[in-house]
Amino acid sequence: MRKHHSALGGVALALALALTGCGGDDTDPEVTETPTESPSPTPTSTPTPKTPEEKAAAQLTAYLDVRDDAFRAATIDFKRLNPVATGREFLNVQQNVSGIERSGSKVTGEYVHTLAEPRQRADDQIFIIDCEDRTGVKRTKDGKPVPEQKDPEGNPLRNPVPIEYELVLEKGRWLVTSSNVLWDEPC
C-alpha cells in the first residue's frame, strides 16, 4: 500500500530542508536523514458562546439596519423584519413606513447608531440605549426639506437622540419589542 502525503506537507518539508541546509544529496555517509514528523493538528477551539448581552446587541444592530433600510425605501422587507422585531416595535416600523409612503416624502442618507452597554433585567429581557444621530439623514417631499420631528413640548427633536430599546428572548432568539425616545436625556 502506498502512503499519500499532502502536497503542503511535502512543500513545507522541502522548504525546511532547503532553509537549514539539509538535503538528500549530502555525500557524508555518517549523516542519515530521519523523516520529520508533521505536527499533529491542534484542535481548533470552538468559539466561545456569545453572552446574552452580545447576542441582543447584535440583534438590535440587525434590526436598526432593517428599520433604516425600510425608512429609506418606504417599504418593508418582512423576510428581514420578522426575525428581528416583534410586538409594538414591529407595528411601529409599519406605521412609520406607512407614514413616509402616504406623505410622498423620501428619506435619504445614513443613520449613525452608537449602542450603550446592554442591561439585562431578566433572563429573557435586555434594554439597550442607542444614541441615534440623524445628521446625515434628509427627509424631503417634492425636493423640499420636510420639517424635523418635534418633542412632546413642540421643540425640535434633539440630535443625536437617545432611544431605549427593549429586547425579549423568544424561542431562543432576541427580538426588539419596543422603543422609547428618552426626550429629556442627552446622549
TORVEX-375332 format. One record per atom (N, C-alpha, C): residue number from 1; atom name; x, z, y. Coordinates in steps of 0.2 Angstrom, whole numbers, plus 5000, padded with zeros to 4 digits. Layout:
! TORVEX-375332
NODE   k  a   xx   zz   yy
NODE NUM CA    X    Z    Y
...
END
This chain:
! TORVEX-375332
NODE   k  a   xx   zz   yy
NODE   1  N 5004 5000 4994
NODE   1 CA 5000 5000 5000
NODE   1  C 5004 5000 5006
NODE   2  N 5002 4997 5011
NODE   2 CA 5006 4996 5017
NODE   2  C 5003 5001 5023
NODE   3  N 5008 5004 5026
NODE   3 CA 5005 5008 5032
NODE   3  C 5005 5004 5038
NODE   4  N 5000 5006 5042
NODE   4 CA 4999 5002 5048
NODE   4  C 5001 5007 5054
NODE   5  N 5005 5005 5058
NODE   5 CA 5007 5009 5064
NODE   5  C 5004 5006 5070
NODE   6  N 5002 5010 5075
NODE   6 CA 4999 5007 5081
NODE   6  C 5004 5004 5085
NODE   7  N 5002 4998 5088
NODE   7 CA 5007 4995 5092
NODE   7  C 5010 4999 5098
NODE   8  N 5006 5003 5100
NODE   8 CA 5008 5008 5106
NODE   8  C 5013 5012 5103
NODE   9  N 5012 5015 5097
NODE   9 CA 5017 5020 5094
NODE   9  C 5024 5016 5093
NODE  10  N 5024 5010 5091
NODE  10 CA 5030 5006 5090
NODE  10  C 5033 5004 5096
NODE  11  N 5029 5003 5102
NODE  11 CA 5032 5001 5108
NODE  11  C 5035 5008 5111
NODE  12  N 5032 5013 5110
NODE  12 CA 5035 5020 5113
NODE  12  C 5041 5021 5109
NODE  13  N 5041 5020 5102
NODE  13 CA 5047 5022 5099
NODE  13  C 5053 5018 5101
NODE  14  N 5052 5011 5102
NODE  14 CA 5057 5006 5104
NODE  14  C 5060 5008 5111
NODE  15  N 5055 5010 5115
NODE  15 CA 5057 5012 5122
NODE  15  C 5061 5018 5122
NODE  16  N 5059 5023 5118
NODE  16 CA 5063 5029 5117
NODE  16  C 5070 5028 5115
NODE  17  N 5070 5024 5109
NODE  17 CA 5077 5022 5107
NODE  17  C 5081 5018 5111
NODE  18  N 5078 5014 5115
NODE  18 CA 5082 5010 5120
NODE  18  C 5085 5014 5126
NODE  19  N 5080 5019 5128
NODE  19 CA 5082 5023 5133
NODE  19  C 5088 5028 5131
NODE  20  N 5088 5031 5125
NODE  20 CA 5093 5036 5123
NODE  20  C 5099 5033 5120
NODE  21  N 5099 5026 5120
NODE  21 CA 5105 5023 5117
NODE  21  C 5105 5023 5110
NODE  22  N 5100 5025 5106
NODE  22 CA 5100 5025 5099
NODE  22  C 5096 5018 5097
NODE  23  N 5099 5015 5092
NODE  23 CA 5096 5009 5090
NODE  23  C 5098 5008 5083
NODE  24  N 5095 5003 5080
NODE  24 CA 5096 5002 5072
NODE  24  C 5102 4998 5071
NODE  25  N 5106 4996 5076
NODE  25 CA 5112 4991 5075
NODE  25  C 5118 4995 5075
NODE  26  N 5118 5002 5075
NODE  26 CA 5124 5006 5075
NODE  26  C 5128 5005 5069
NODE  27  N 5134 5004 5069
NODE  27 CA 5138 5002 5063
NODE  27  C 5142 5009 5061
NODE  28  N 5141 5014 5064
NODE  28 CA 5144 5021 5061
NODE  28  C 5140 5023 5055
NODE  29  N 5143 5023 5049
NODE  29 CA 5140 5025 5043
NODE  29  C 5137 5032 5043
NODE  30  N 5140 5036 5047
NODE  30 CA 5138 5043 5046
NODE  30  C 5131 5044 5050
NODE  31  N 5129 5039 5054
NODE  31 CA 5123 5040 5058
NODE  31  C 5117 5037 5054
NODE  32  N 5113 5042 5053
NODE  32 CA 5107 5039 5050
NODE  32  C 5101 5040 5054
NODE  33  N 5096 5036 5054
NODE  33 CA 5091 5036 5058
NODE  33  C 5085 5040 5054
NODE  34  N 5082 5045 5058
NODE  34 CA 5077 5048 5055
NODE  34  C 5070 5046 5059
NODE  35  N 5065 5044 5055
NODE  35 CA 5059 5042 5058
NODE  35  C 5056 5048 5063
NODE  36  N 5055 5046 5069
NODE  36 CA 5052 5051 5073
NODE  36  C 5044 5052 5071
NODE  37  N 5042 5058 5071
NODE  37 CA 5035 5059 5070
NODE  37  C 5031 5059 5077
NODE  38  N 5026 5055 5077
NODE  38 CA 5022 5054 5083
NODE  38  C 5018 5061 5084
NODE  39  N 5018 5063 5090
NODE  39 CA 5015 5070 5091
NODE  39  C 5008 5069 5089
NODE  40  N 5005 5075 5086
NODE  40 CA 4998 5075 5084
NODE  40  C 4994 5075 5090
NODE  41  N 4989 5071 5090
NODE  41 CA 4985 5071 5096
NODE  41  C 4982 5078 5098
NODE  42  N 4982 5079 5105
NODE  42 CA 4980 5085 5107
NODE  42  C 4972 5085 5107
NODE  43  N 4969 5090 5105
NODE  43 CA 4961 5089 5106
NODE  43  C 4959 5089 5113
NODE  44  N 4955 5084 5114
NODE  44 CA 4953 5083 5121
NODE  44  C 4948 5089 5122
NODE  45  N 4949 5092 5128
NODE  45 CA 4945 5098 5130
NODE  45  C 4938 5095 5132
NODE  46  N 4933 5098 5130
NODE  46 CA 4926 5096 5132
NODE  46  C 4925 5099 5139
NODE  47  N 4922 5095 5143
NODE  47 CA 4921 5098 5150
NODE  47  C 4917 5104 5150
NODE  48  N 4919 5108 5154
NODE  48 CA 4916 5115 5155
NODE  48  C 4909 5113 5157
NODE  49  N 4904 5116 5154
NODE  49 CA 4897 5115 5156
NODE  49  C 4896 5117 5164
NODE  50  N 4893 5113 5167
NODE  50 CA 4892 5115 5174
NODE  50  C 4887 5121 5175
NODE  51  N 4888 5125 5180
NODE  51 CA 4884 5130 5181
NODE  51  C 4877 5128 5184
NODE  52  N 4872 5132 5183
NODE  52 CA 4865 5130 5186
NODE  52  C 4866 5128 5193
NODE  53  N 4870 5132 5197
NODE  53 CA 4870 5130 5204
NODE  53  C 4873 5123 5205
NODE  54  N 4878 5121 5201
NODE  54 CA 4881 5115 5202
NODE  54  C 4876 5109 5200
NODE  55  N 4873 5111 5194
NODE  55 CA 4868 5106 5192
NODE  55  C 4862 5105 5197
NODE  56  N 4860 5110 5200
NODE  56 CA 4855 5110 5205
NODE  56  C 4857 5106 5212
NODE  57  N 4863 5108 5214
NODE  57 CA 4866 5104 5220
NODE  57  C 4867 5097 5218
NODE  58  N 4869 5095 5212
NODE  58 CA 4870 5088 5211
NODE  58  C 4863 5084 5211
NODE  59  N 4858 5088 5208
NODE  59 CA 4851 5085 5208
NODE  59  C 4848 5085 5215
NODE  60  N 4850 5089 5220
NODE  60 CA 4847 5089 5226
NODE  60  C 4851 5083 5230
NODE  61  N 4857 5082 5229
NODE  61 CA 4861 5076 5231
NODE  61  C 4857 5069 5229
NODE  62  N 4856 5069 5222
NODE  62 CA 4852 5063 5220
NODE  62  C 4845 5062 5223
NODE  63  N 4842 5068 5224
NODE  63 CA 4835 5067 5227
NODE  63  C 4836 5065 5234
NODE  64  N 4841 5067 5238
NODE  64 CA 4842 5065 5245
NODE  64  C 4843 5058 5245
NODE  65  N 4847 5055 5241
NODE  65 CA 4849 5048 5240
NODE  65  C 4842 5044 5239
NODE  66  N 4838 5046 5235
NODE  66 CA 4832 5043 5233
NODE  66  C 4827 5043 5239
NODE  67  N 4827 5049 5242
NODE  67 CA 4822 5050 5248
NODE  67  C 4825 5046 5254
NODE  68  N 4831 5046 5256
NODE  68 CA 4834 5042 5261
NODE  68  C 4833 5034 5260
NODE  69  N 4834 5032 5254
NODE  69 CA 4833 5025 5252
NODE  69  C 4825 5023 5253
NODE  70  N 4821 5028 5251
NODE  70 CA 4814 5027 5252
NODE  70  C 4812 5026 5259
NODE  71  N 4814 5030 5263
NODE  71 CA 4813 5030 5270
NODE  71  C 4815 5024 5273
NODE  72  N 4821 5021 5272
NODE  72 CA 4824 5015 5274
NODE  72  C 4820 5009 5272
NODE  73  N 4818 5009 5266
NODE  73 CA 4814 5004 5263
NODE  73  C 4807 5004 5264
NODE  74  N 4804 5010 5266
NODE  74 CA 4797 5011 5267
NODE  74  C 4793 5009 5261
NODE  75  N 4796 5011 5255
NODE  75 CA 4793 5010 5249
NODE  75  C 4797 5015 5244
NODE  76  N 4793 5017 5239
NODE  76 CA 4796 5022 5234
NODE  76  C 4797 5019 5227
NODE  77  N 4803 5020 5225
NODE  77 CA 4805 5018 5218
NODE  77  C 4804 5024 5214
NODE  78  N 4798 5024 5211
NODE  78 CA 4796 5030 5207
NODE  78  C 4800 5031 5201
NODE  79  N 4803 5026 5198
NODE  79 CA 4808 5027 5192
NODE  79  C 4814 5031 5195
NODE  80  N 4815 5031 5201
NODE  80 CA 4821 5035 5204
NODE  80  C 4818 5042 5206
NODE  81  N 4812 5042 5209
NODE  81 CA 4810 5049 5212
NODE  81  C 4807 5053 5206
NODE  82  N 4804 5051 5201
NODE  82 CA 4801 5055 5196
NODE  82  C 4807 5060 5193
NODE  83  N 4813 5058 5191
NODE  83 CA 4817 5063 5188
NODE  83  C 4821 5068 5193
NODE  84  N 4819 5067 5200
NODE  84 CA 4822 5072 5204
NODE  84  C 4818 5076 5208
NODE  85  N 4811 5075 5208
NODE  85 CA 4807 5078 5213
NODE  85  C 4800 5080 5209
NODE  86  N 4797 5085 5211
NODE  86 CA 4791 5087 5209
NODE  86  C 4786 5091 5214
NODE  87  N 4780 5092 5212
NODE  87 CA 4776 5097 5217
NODE  87  C 4776 5094 5224
NODE  88  N 4776 5099 5229
NODE  88 CA 4775 5097 5236
NODE  88  C 4780 5092 5238
NODE  89  N 4786 5093 5236
NODE  89 CA 4791 5088 5239
NODE  89  C 4790 5081 5236
NODE  90  N 4787 5080 5230
NODE  90 CA 4786 5074 5228
NODE  90  C 4780 5070 5232
NODE  91  N 4775 5074 5234
NODE  91 CA 4770 5072 5238
NODE  91  C 4772 5071 5245
NODE  92  N 4777 5075 5248
NODE  92 CA 4779 5075 5254
NODE  92  C 4783 5068 5255
NODE  93  N 4787 5066 5250
NODE  93 CA 4790 5059 5251
NODE  93  C 4785 5054 5251
NODE  94  N 4780 5054 5247
NODE  94 CA 4775 5049 5248
NODE  94  C 4772 5049 5254
NODE  95  N 4770 5055 5257
NODE  95 CA 4767 5055 5263
NODE  95  C 4771 5052 5269
NODE  96  N 4777 5054 5269
NODE  96 CA 4782 5052 5274
NODE  96  C 4783 5044 5274
NODE  97  N 4784 5041 5268
NODE  97 CA 4785 5034 5267
NODE  97  C 4779 5031 5269
NODE  98  N 4773 5033 5267
NODE  98 CA 4766 5030 5269
NODE  98  C 4766 5030 5277
NODE  99  N 4768 5035 5280
NODE  99 CA 4768 5035 5287
NODE  99  C 4772 5030 5291
NODE 100  N 4778 5029 5288
NODE 100 CA 4783 5024 5290
NODE 100  C 4780 5017 5289
NODE 101  N 4777 5016 5284
NODE 101 CA 4774 5010 5282
NODE 101  C 4768 5008 5287
NODE 102  N 4764 5013 5287
NODE 102 CA 4757 5012 5291
NODE 102  C 4759 5011 5298
NODE 103  N 4764 5014 5301
NODE 103 CA 4766 5014 5308
NODE 103  C 4769 5007 5310
NODE 104  N 4772 5004 5305
NODE 104 CA 4775 4997 5306
NODE 104  C 4782 4999 5308
NODE 105  N 4785 5005 5308
NODE 105 CA 4791 5006 5310
NODE 105  C 4796 5005 5305
NODE 106  N 4803 5005 5307
NODE 106 CA 4808 5003 5302
NODE 106  C 4813 5009 5303
NODE 107  N 4816 5011 5298
NODE 107 CA 4821 5016 5298
NODE 107  C 4828 5013 5296
NODE 108  N 4833 5014 5300
NODE 108 CA 4840 5011 5298
NODE 108  C 4845 5016 5299
NODE 109  N 4851 5015 5296
NODE 109 CA 4856 5020 5296
NODE 109  C 4857 5025 5291
NODE 110  N 4862 5029 5291
NODE 110 CA 4863 5034 5286
NODE 110  C 4862 5041 5288
NODE 111  N 4859 5045 5284
NODE 111 CA 4858 5052 5285
NODE 111  C 4865 5055 5282
NODE 112  N 4867 5060 5285
NODE 112 CA 4873 5064 5283
NODE 112  C 4870 5071 5280
NODE 113  N 4872 5073 5274
NODE 113 CA 4869 5079 5271
NODE 113  C 4875 5083 5270
NODE 114  N 4875 5090 5272
NODE 114 CA 4880 5095 5271
NODE 114  C 4877 5100 5268
NODE 115  N 4878 5101 5261
NODE 115 CA 4874 5107 5257
NODE 115  C 4878 5113 5258
NODE 116  N 4874 5119 5259
NODE 116 CA 4877 5125 5259
NODE 116  C 4877 5128 5251
NODE 117  N 4880 5133 5250
NODE 117 CA 4881 5136 5243
NODE 117  C 4874 5137 5241
NODE 118  N 4872 5135 5235
NODE 118 CA 4866 5137 5231
NODE 118  C 4865 5144 5230
NODE 119  N 4859 5146 5231
NODE 119 CA 4857 5153 5230
NODE 119  C 4852 5154 5224
NODE 120  N 4854 5156 5219
NODE 120 CA 4849 5157 5213
NODE 120  C 4845 5163 5214
NODE 121  N 4838 5162 5214
NODE 121 CA 4834 5168 5215
NODE 121  C 4831 5170 5208
NODE 122  N 4831 5166 5203
NODE 122 CA 4828 5167 5196
NODE 122  C 4832 5162 5192
NODE 123  N 4831 5163 5185
NODE 123 CA 4834 5158 5180
NODE 123  C 4832 5151 5181
NODE 124  N 4826 5151 5184
NODE 124 CA 4823 5144 5185
NODE 124  C 4821 5142 5192
NODE 125  N 4825 5145 5197
NODE 125 CA 4824 5144 5204
NODE 125  C 4830 5145 5208
NODE 126  N 4832 5139 5212
NODE 126 CA 4838 5139 5216
NODE 126  C 4836 5137 5223
NODE 127  N 4838 5140 5228
NODE 127 CA 4837 5137 5235
NODE 127  C 4844 5135 5238
NODE 128  N 4844 5129 5241
NODE 128 CA 4850 5126 5244
NODE 128  C 4848 5124 5251
NODE 129  N 4852 5125 5256
NODE 129 CA 4851 5123 5263
NODE 129  C 4855 5117 5264
NODE 130  N 4852 5112 5267
NODE 130 CA 4855 5105 5269
NODE 130  C 4855 5105 5276
NODE 131  N 4861 5104 5279
NODE 131 CA 4862 5103 5286
NODE 131  C 4862 5095 5287
NODE 132  N 4856 5093 5289
NODE 132 CA 4854 5086 5289
NODE 132  C 4856 5083 5296
NODE 133  N 4861 5078 5296
NODE 133 CA 4862 5075 5303
NODE 133  C 4859 5068 5303
NODE 134  N 4855 5067 5308
NODE 134 CA 4852 5061 5308
NODE 134  C 4855 5056 5314
NODE 135  N 4861 5058 5316
NODE 135 CA 4864 5054 5322
NODE 135  C 4864 5047 5321
NODE 136  N 4866 5045 5314
NODE 136 CA 4867 5038 5313
NODE 136  C 4860 5035 5311
NODE 137  N 4855 5038 5311
NODE 137 CA 4848 5035 5309
NODE 137  C 4844 5033 5315
NODE 138  N 4841 5027 5315
NODE 138 CA 4837 5025 5320
NODE 138  C 4830 5023 5317
NODE 139  N 4825 5025 5321
NODE 139 CA 4818 5023 5319
NODE 139  C 4816 5018 5325
NODE 140  N 4814 5012 5323
NODE 140 CA 4811 5008 5328
NODE 140  C 4805 5005 5326
NODE 141  N 4801 5002 5331
NODE 141 CA 4795 4999 5330
NODE 141  C 4795 4993 5335
NODE 142  N 4794 4987 5332
NODE 142 CA 4794 4981 5336
NODE 142  C 4801 4981 5341
NODE 143  N 4806 4983 5338
NODE 143 CA 4813 4983 5341
NODE 143  C 4814 4989 5346
NODE 144  N 4809 4993 5347
NODE 144 CA 4810 4998 5352
NODE 144  C 4810 5005 5348
NODE 145  N 4814 5010 5351
NODE 145 CA 4815 5016 5348
NODE 145  C 4809 5020 5347
NODE 146  N 4808 5023 5342
NODE 146 CA 4802 5027 5341
NODE 146  C 4804 5034 5343
NODE 147  N 4800 5038 5347
NODE 147 CA 4801 5045 5349
NODE 147  C 4803 5049 5343
NODE 148  N 4808 5054 5345
NODE 148 CA 4811 5058 5340
NODE 148  C 4805 5063 5338
NODE 149  N 4806 5066 5332
NODE 149 CA 4801 5071 5329
NODE 149  C 4802 5077 5334
NODE 150  N 4796 5081 5334
NODE 150 CA 4796 5087 5338
NODE 150  C 4796 5093 5334
NODE 151  N 4798 5099 5336
NODE 151 CA 4797 5105 5333
NODE 151  C 4790 5108 5334
NODE 152  N 4788 5114 5331
NODE 152 CA 4782 5116 5332
NODE 152  C 4780 5118 5340
NODE 153  N 4785 5119 5344
NODE 153 CA 4784 5120 5351
NODE 153  C 4784 5114 5355
NODE 154  N 4785 5108 5352
NODE 154 CA 4785 5102 5356
NODE 154  C 4791 5100 5358
NODE 155  N 4797 5103 5357
NODE 155 CA 4803 5101 5359
NODE 155  C 4806 5096 5354
NODE 156  N 4811 5092 5356
NODE 156 CA 4814 5088 5351
NODE 156  C 4817 5092 5345
NODE 157  N 4816 5089 5339
NODE 157 CA 4819 5092 5333
NODE 157  C 4827 5092 5334
NODE 158  N 4830 5098 5333
NODE 158 CA 4837 5098 5334
NODE 158  C 4841 5094 5329
NODE 159  N 4846 5092 5331
NODE 159 CA 4850 5088 5326
NODE 159  C 4858 5090 5326
NODE 160  N 4861 5092 5321
NODE 160 CA 4858 5092 5314
NODE 160  C 4853 5098 5314
NODE 161  N 4849 5097 5308
NODE 161 CA 4844 5102 5307
NODE 161  C 4844 5105 5300
NODE 162  N 4844 5112 5299
NODE 162 CA 4844 5115 5293
NODE 162  C 4838 5114 5289
NODE 163  N 4838 5112 5283
NODE 163 CA 4832 5111 5279
NODE 163  C 4833 5115 5272
NODE 164  N 4829 5120 5271
NODE 164 CA 4830 5123 5264
NODE 164  C 4826 5120 5259
NODE 165  N 4829 5118 5253
NODE 165 CA 4826 5115 5248
NODE 165  C 4825 5120 5242
NODE 166  N 4820 5120 5239
NODE 166 CA 4819 5124 5233
NODE 166  C 4819 5120 5227
NODE 167  N 4823 5122 5222
NODE 167 CA 4823 5118 5216
NODE 167  C 4821 5122 5210
NODE 168  N 4817 5119 5205
NODE 168 CA 4815 5123 5200
NODE 168  C 4817 5120 5193
NODE 169  N 4818 5124 5188
NODE 169 CA 4820 5121 5182
NODE 169  C 4814 5119 5178
NODE 170  N 4813 5113 5176
NODE 170 CA 4808 5111 5172
NODE 170  C 4810 5107 5166
NODE 171  N 4809 5109 5160
NODE 171 CA 4811 5105 5154
NODE 171  C 4818 5104 5154
NODE 172  N 4822 5109 5156
NODE 172 CA 4830 5108 5156
NODE 172  C 4833 5104 5162
NODE 173  N 4829 5102 5167
NODE 173 CA 4831 5098 5172
NODE 173  C 4829 5101 5179
NODE 174  N 4834 5102 5184
NODE 174 CA 4832 5104 5190
NODE 174  C 4829 5099 5194
NODE 175  N 4823 5101 5198
NODE 175 CA 4819 5096 5202
NODE 175  C 4818 5099 5208
NODE 176  N 4818 5095 5214
NODE 176 CA 4817 5098 5220
NODE 176  C 4809 5098 5221
NODE 177  N 4807 5104 5223
NODE 177 CA 4800 5105 5223
NODE 177  C 4797 5107 5230
NODE 178  N 4801 5109 5234
NODE 178 CA 4798 5110 5241
NODE 178  C 4804 5110 5246
NODE 179  N 4802 5109 5252
NODE 179 CA 4807 5109 5258
NODE 179  C 4804 5113 5264
NODE 180  N 4809 5116 5268
NODE 180 CA 4806 5120 5273
NODE 180  C 4811 5119 5279
NODE 181  N 4809 5116 5284
NODE 181 CA 4814 5115 5290
NODE 181  C 4814 5122 5293
NODE 182  N 4821 5124 5294
NODE 182 CA 4822 5130 5297
NODE 182  C 4823 5129 5305
NODE 183  N 4817 5129 5308
NODE 183 CA 4816 5127 5315
NODE 183  C 4821 5131 5320
NODE 184  N 4821 5138 5319
NODE 184 CA 4825 5142 5323
NODE 184  C 4832 5143 5322
NODE 185  N 4834 5140 5316
NODE 185 CA 4841 5142 5314
NODE 185  C 4846 5136 5315
NODE 186  N 4852 5137 5317
NODE 186 CA 4857 5132 5318
NODE 186  C 4860 5130 5312
NODE 187  N 4863 5124 5311
NODE 187 CA 4867 5123 5305
NODE 187  C 4874 5126 5305
END
